[in-house]
Amino acid sequence: MACTAARSHAHRFARQRRLGRADREDLAQDILVAIVEAADRYDPSRAAWSTYVGLLAQHVVIDHARSMALRETVWLDASGADGIEHWLAADEPDHDLPLALRSAASDLPPAPMALLGLIFAHRDMVDARAASGVSAAGFYRALSDLRCWLRAAGLHPTPSRS
């Protein structure tokens, strides 16, 4: 049962994160190791074995997600980060941006178009999220989707010409 639970939790997480087979198998092994290491601490009076295994798997998945996020971080003072500062902020406002956004918005599906309208109306991401009425995770997934649509329409930051 522990092997099946480990594979199930690893598969679910890997599908959400679009991880490859090798990463999924590594995660399943990590979950299985956590189950074996914690098996002697199981107390049947507190929870069912399946609940205990699910909780252990959840902790391993969370640790894995955190470690993935840490790997993607690049510090600005790191040697590999030389020259990226100009990508972080625009030197001057792009006056063509509102026209480009209006043009791209006409081709958006209804959900990303509604989110873009909400952002325009509130002019603040935190206020737009609060007004959206969805969870923070749902809002930021929708925002990521909107960014993909805008990139597909040709809207993306360009490096400054310094």
Disulfide bonds with the S-S distance in Angstrom:
none
